[in-house]
Amino acid sequence: MSEETAHVCVGAAFRLLSHQEGEVCPGLLDIRGETESALSKADSRRESIGGYDQSAYLFHVSHVHYENRELGDSIKAMKQSIKTMPLQERQGRLHANAVLAQRQFEFGHIEESCASWETFLNDYMVLSTARGDEHFDKMRKSLARHRDSRAVRGMSDRIRLVAAMKA
């Protein structure tokens, strides 16, 4: 894919993101079609799209789906983003797994959300970031509402351990 085509993809995604909630977007389907068409032309064997990292691109695609209230598609794109993310990008993976867990939780997939939070905790235990701290606090608050769930109860000891380590 040429750099120009990649910019079309990214530009379309950002036009969708900048669209205000509740407004009717007459060109929404055209923009989505442009984006999907340009992406389909990408060489899937390459790690980047016109110089734009594939995992970052998929992260933004996920966000576009989320803003359009397409939670299932957002989760799917986020999983793909994480899958394509280089292992050494721990902070990016930390953030992406937290976002994935939050969206799975919002979608009502508590067990999957807990599994994503567990992956988040693996990285969070060895990283020190303000963003990670924010996600950890959000995790604790959201999971507290479902403390009767078996999956959530299964995480409680580990969450207390990590909280003690970070204190």
Sequence and secondary structure as in RCSB ss.txt:
>XXXX:A:sequence
MSEETAHVCVGAAFRLLSHQEGEVCPGLLDIRGETESALSKADSRRESIGGYDQSAYLFHVSHVHYENRELGDSI
KAMKQSIKTMPLQERQGRLHANAVLAQRQFEFGHIEESCASWETFLNDYMVLSTARGDEHFDKMRKSLARHRDSR
AVRGMSDRIRLVAAMKA
>XXXX:A:secstr
  HHHHHHHHHHHHHHHHS TT   TTHHHHHHHHHHHHHTS TTSSEETTEEHHHHHHHHHHHHHHTT HHHHH
HHHHHHHHHS TT HHHHHHHHHHHHHHHHHTT HHHHHHHHHHHHHHHTT   HHHHHHHHHHHHHHHTTTTSH
HHHHHHHHHHHHHHHH 
